[in-house]
């Protein structure tokens, strides 16, 4: 039911309009006798449409419309007035009126037209709002995507530019949306050029000729990697993925591309690969040195056994030992170089948790230039002193228990005050006899991974708590994920839904339909359709499904949003019935008007209607026969007084009408086209408009010329008889005198 605010300074018309509109069952009408009262009601009540008169004291309908548009720009507004001037209509439409309807004519047909326009105005505004909400939801989803993402229409105009791509390029969406001619390539390459998104519709040959070294095509999706981009003066490596956008009819309406910055990942892979190669080479060299050292140690042991007898040989062995010690020092130095090369941070502490050493990356993280600068210092001397006590608690636990703590996550404050996340491992530092001497630790910076997990967590919360139902299904029809709304709307607990197949929930999707559906989904990528869901209590609800194709390795999935549209479909059915009723009413009205027209056209007497100025606005065709005219065009629009044989008699008629309110059997002469008079008798009364005001005069003229001829003949005969009688009486008197 639509809530209508009806504003008019005439209470009787308000009551009539309220009665007619509410009688249809489609409208709830609140009335106000002034625009000021209407503004107060609009501020505190839920209103679907405002219906207003134009001419009102204080604030007229146009000023009221402008105030409503300023406060409620999306609220439908219909101007319903007796004023029909063209400038009023133009000003109303320019000020934002949805419709303009002039009062007058048959009341039933007028209010039927008004009800129809109210329905159209409200439903049109609701449709616009629903579209705006849908577009906003889509924009919000795109904005929540962690990857830099943008979309274009079929003309190449940018229609979406999410927050992630704003962060990557430094270009806000307000500057990019609406631009074409490959403007979206400028932040990445500095000039207009094609991106992966432009190749989605191209042939395989055209794709291979493109600017991407590695391109993979999976259905309508293109995947590529490029290292040619340069964003904000920094060379970048991007992983790109582009696909087509379809409307509900399966027609292509644009394309979308997501861009992931994998520069650091590629650099890390290169560095790690180089480090592993260097470590492998160093390990081989160390192994050779260790074998050599072991050989020397064996020789030293033999020399010690012979030291008493071979002093000279002992001296030689001592010199050799010095040489070996030097080699050992060099080996330790090489080990330090290896530690300095690997990307992982390495450190070791004594039993008092003072630093004994570290590699160079760790020293730089701590804000020092060389590892030697840290020796003897504690965590309280580092940039991460806020976390120092927490670090030392972990250190003591490892030392006291002798149990390593491997691969755990913890925060760290850098010397410049930034907060990062680490993946840390700590083990006891032991001597050759197994005695614990301190602690040995390593860590790696996993800030980007932690942040990605946090974004993923927030995205999951958003999906879990989304108003619409959300489902993940594999291509065997198993439900593998549902959000809170899916449980709330269907009435099934989450555990029960996750053990079901789609066939159990959707009566319109038996296995054979599902198999055809997944073929279409693979081909089109996205599908929009309506179907039904069976709730736990057996109730069937209508739902609208937006589902997208997703793949992970060899597994394929359907990711679907479902919206309960049961109420909407019921409203559409009600609207259909209302339209059918309206059509039936309009047909009855046409039949009534046709019957009225038939009566007017076939009446023998003259039916007429004049406006307040006395001009004829309606006449039956019988006037042509009586007055000798060939077309009603010669009659309509003319002053009725001009058809009186004595025009001043029109004034006499109006005076009687004003005094008595009606005229009955009033005889007057009309003038034929040839100027001759004709006697008529009229019954006339005032014609009232819908608001009860006098808008003219209407009535019937009856031809009584024959009756007048008879009356005149009788009068002449009577006069002749009287004269003959008088003459006869005179002769009789003469005869009597003669006798």
Number of C-alpha atoms within 10 A of each C-alpha: 12 18 17 24 24 24 28 25 18 14 14 12 14 20 13 14 19 19 13 17 19 16 11 14 11 16 19 18 22 17 22 20 18 22 27 14 12 21 17 11 16 18 11 8 11 12 18 23 24 25 25 29 27 24 16 17 12 10 15 17 26 22 15 21 26 17 16 21 17 10 12 13 13 16 20 27 26 25 25 21 18 16 16 12 9 9 8 16 19 12 12 23 15 11 15 19 23 21 19 21 20 17 19 16 10 12 16 13 15 16 17 18 15 22 20 14 17 25 20 15 21 21 16 14 18 16 12 13 13 12 12 12 12 12 12 12 12 13 15 13 14 21 20 19 17 18 20 23 24 27 24 26 18 13 10 19 19 24 19 21 25 23 23 21 23 17 11 17 17 13 15 14 17 9 9 18 18 15 14 16 13 17 20 27 15 15 19 22 17 15 12 15 15 15 19 24 24 21 19 24 16 11 10 14 8 10 19 15 10 17 14 16 12 11 18 14 15 9 12 15 18 21 20 17 19 17 14 14 17 16 15 13 11 8 14 18 20 19 16 22 22 25 25 24 20 17 12 12 9 13 11 15 14 22 23 23 23 24 22 18 15 16 15 12 11 14 12 13 12 12 15 16 13 14 18 15 12 15 18 13 13 17 14 12 14 18 12 12 16 14 12 13 18 12 11 16 14 10 14 18 12 12 20 13 11 13 16 11 10 13 12 11 15 18 13 13 20 14 12 15 17 12 12 17 13 12 15 16 12 12 17 13 12 15 16 15 15 19 20 20 20 20 18 16 22 22 22 22 23 17 15 14 19 17 22 19 22 25 24 24 22 24 22 14 17 19 17 17 14 15 20 15 14 23 15 14 15 17 20 13 11 20 20 23 17 14 16 17 13 12 17 16 10 14 24 17 14 20 23 13 9 16 12 18 16 14 14 11 16 15 18 20 19 16 16 10 10 10 12 16 19 19 17 20 17 23 20 26 20 15 10 6 6 9 11 17 16 24 26 23 20 20 22 17 18 17 17 12 12 16 13 13 12 12 15 15 12 13 16 13 13 14 20 18 15 15 16 20 24 24 21 21 20 19 16 14 21 17 22 15 17 21 21 18 19 25 19 13 17 21 16 16 14 15 11 10 23 17 10 14 17 21 17 14 19 17 13 15 19 13 14 8 11 17 14 11 15 20 12 14 17 20 12 19 22 22 20 17 12 13 16 19 23 17 17 15 9 10 10 16 18 19 21 18 20 18 21 18 18 17 11 7 5 5 9 16 23 23 17 22 21 23 20 20 16 15 11 12 13 12 13 12 12 14 15 12 12 17 14 12 13 17 12 12 15 16 12 12 16 13 12 12 13 12 12 11 12 12 12 19 15 12 14 18 19 23 22 21 23 23 19 12 11 16 19 21 17 17 21 21 21 19 22 18 13 19 19 14 17 13 12 15 9 11 21 17 15 15 16 21 18 15 19 18 19 14 15 11 15 17 11 11 17 18 12 13 17 13 9 10 12 16 18 13 13 13 16 19 20 26 20 19 15 9 12 11 18 19 19 23 19 20 16 23 20 22 17 14 16 16 17 10 10 13 18 19 22 20 19 22 22 17 20 15 15 12 12 14 12 11 12 12 12 12 12 12 12 12 12 12 12 12 12 12 12 12 12 12 12 12 12 12 11 11 10 9 8 7 5
